[in-house]
């Protein structure tokens, strides 16, 4: 019995041992499955991470694109914003006399340290600064000429510089008599300044997106001396002119009709032909007119200064100075492209139509083209591209000149270039009396 019991116990132990030994075999399939589960989990996390990245990128581009499309509207498209702009008086006067003025140099001096002739305005007057006479680490002294006001700005007065160089109108700024006239256009009556001349070729001056006829005033003296009748026009959204139904600037796609109305007025008052003079956006308006108007044949020549020949590239240039909110990093071109796409949908911007370089074959007339080499508003490359390979375009690149600053850097050289060009393409005439 003992032996049997022992054998039974031994057998029991053996049975128990058998069961115990089988457990790893039953669990064995779980072990080999773990390496396969890990890649599956990694793939799931990768998918989740990729989805998060896609959502963040979409938010970045759609949210950022919406925000910066609003910036395009505010800075470039809004007529109301442009009309409401006021001078920023930020430069303190240190000392002044009848013929000199000493100004404190701010952190962003703008044109204050740039040679040439610049407008200087303050709440009660306007003058010009010219030759730099002295400079210290914090001040600059320049020649000064008072145009309006009873005396130079007093010490402590804050002033602002501009590149228009003359105030108010031709009579006040230049001492040249003029007439206030209106011409009938597609949106109503448009105000203009008219200066009579002895020729039957009129010059028609078109302002830029400052919406101010003073954009064009610097060329008036040389045109007047050469005997040209001068019509300084306004286009829709400009000061005193009708507002576009959209309230926005269209950079020539609608404004060319306003220019056409001005040409019609000139022809109706004795002009045999016209010379168009366009500044910045006004250059785009001239290009659009020459491409679209049946009166383009009346144009004998054009003078363009910093013309907006491709609005899309001008927006790209402006965006290159923008930074991303919070992080302060430069705006990537890809985000600018999205912002432009959204602006096209949101504000009905025809980017393709605003590339006048693509239709430059319409610009067959003789053109004198001024372009500042360091223009921060219009890419200088667009003017070079307009002139490239075209014998009808005379390009004058002005070193150190920013947007619409070519005359300011050297007025005598600018006027001489205008006079030589017009004598060649229109013919010389006796100066106005």
Secondary structure by P-SEA (a helix, b strand, c coil): caaaaaaaaaaaaaaaaaaaaaccccaaaaaaaaaaaaaaaaaaaaaaaaaaaaaaaaaaaaaaaaaaaaaaaaccccaaaaaabbbbccbbbccccccbbbbbbcccccccccccbbbbbcccccccccccccccccbbbbbbbbcccccccccccccccccccccccccccccbbbbbbbbbccccbbbbbbbbccccbbbbbbbcccccccccccaaaaaaaaccccccccccccccccccccccccccccaaaaaaaaaaaaaaacccbbbbbbccaaaaaaaaaaacccccccccbbbbccccccaaaaaaaaacccccccccccccaaaaaaaaaaaaaacccccccccccccccccccbbbbbbbcccccccaaaaaaaacccccbbbbbbccccccccccccaaaaaaaaaaaaaaccccccccc
